Amino acid sequence: MAIIDSQVHVYEANTPKRPWHSVPNWPDHVTGDEMVAAMDRVGVDGAIFISAFSMYRYDASYAVKCNGLIPAGSPSSSRSIRMIRRWPMSSPTGRRRPAPSASGS
């Protein structure tokens, strides 16, 4: 069974090129490539990248840019649509788990 994370925030560092609206108590950056590497380490097969509203407000361009990093591609791709249509038949289950702390605990 594929493991899909339904809400992953990716964002670049706070720079003039991509300034943050506010500065949350989060890591300095979690780029799309960094998120995919972290997902690979824990066996997550795919994700839906969500723009961090507190940082970028209505500019979702970075999350959209990162969308192609996941092999399934766009949520509207034919592969994704087929997978989503099969979910009710496969008895999907889910659980939200907090991310590990920086110390690894």
PyMOL commands that set and color helices and strands:
alter all, ss='L'
color gray80, all
select helices_A, chain A and resi 32-42+53-56+61-69+78-90
alter helices_A, ss='H'
color red, helices_A
select strands_A, chain A and resi 4-9+46-50
alter strands_A, ss='S'
color yellow, strands_A
deselect
rebuild
show_as cartoon
